[in-house]
Amino acid sequence: MWLEQYHPVRTLQYRFRRSGDSLELVHARVEQYARSVPVCDLHFSPALPDFRRPFSGRFSGRYVLDVNGQKSHATGVVEAQSGADGAT
């Protein structure tokens, strides 16, 4: 499922994967007016958990960030853990 916020100067796009009641973030993109490629294109593998709800254990995944058409400009690891009180 894609969600989009449009503005004449820039567009924000988010792609989520449904997992039961949760929406897991797979991809985020920023497009700018009059640019042929996205200024930011961010991919998560696996998808980020839905931070609106507590999740079990610790999440660890990889990300790849393309900047202004430069593929794999940045790569790394993203980690998250849901606390006992539900805070992430």
MOUR-V448452 format. One record per residue. N is the residue number from 0. OMEGA is omega in degrees with one decimal (NA if undefined). D_LAST is the distance of its C-alpha to the last C-alpha in Angstrom with 2 decimals. Layout:
BEGIN
n:omega:d_last
N:OMEGA:D_LAST
N:OMEGA:D_LAST
END
This chain:
BEGIN
n:omega:d_last
0:177.0:23.34
1:170.1:23.70
2:-175.3:22.66
3:171.2:24.64
4:-175.8:25.05
5:170.8:28.60
6:-177.8:30.27
7:-177.7:33.72
8:-178.2:32.50
9:178.0:29.34
10:175.0:27.46
11:179.7:23.75
12:178.6:23.17
13:176.3:20.16
14:-179.8:20.72
15:172.5:18.56
16:177.3:19.37
17:174.4:19.44
18:-173.1:18.29
19:177.6:19.36
20:-173.3:17.63
21:173.1:14.82
22:-177.9:15.28
23:-176.7:14.30
24:-179.1:14.99
25:-166.9:18.02
26:173.7:19.78
27:-176.2:19.88
28:174.0:23.24
29:175.7:24.92
30:-178.3:28.66
31:179.8:30.99
32:173.5:34.38
33:175.6:37.31
34:-176.0:35.36
35:179.2:36.21
36:177.0:32.94
37:176.7:29.29
38:178.3:28.33
39:-179.6:24.88
40:-170.3:24.11
41:-178.1:20.76
42:177.4:20.39
43:178.1:17.59
44:-5.6:18.76
45:179.8:17.46
46:176.2:15.70
47:177.4:11.98
48:178.0:10.26
49:-176.0:9.92
50:175.9:6.57
51:-178.1:8.57
52:175.0:8.43
53:175.5:7.13
54:-174.6:8.60
55:173.8:10.71
56:-177.2:10.87
57:177.0:9.92
58:173.1:10.41
59:-180.0:13.09
60:-178.9:15.29
61:172.4:17.91
62:173.8:18.59
63:-178.9:21.99
64:172.6:22.79
65:-178.5:26.28
66:177.8:27.60
67:177.6:30.79
68:177.2:31.92
69:-177.4:31.45
70:176.8:29.93
71:179.3:27.30
72:176.6:27.41
73:175.4:24.13
74:178.5:22.34
75:-178.3:19.55
76:173.5:16.52
77:-178.9:12.91
78:177.0:10.35
79:177.8:6.70
80:178.0:5.75
81:-178.9:4.47
82:-179.4:6.05
83:180.0:9.36
84:178.8:8.88
85:179.0:6.44
86:180.0:3.79
87:NA:0.00
END
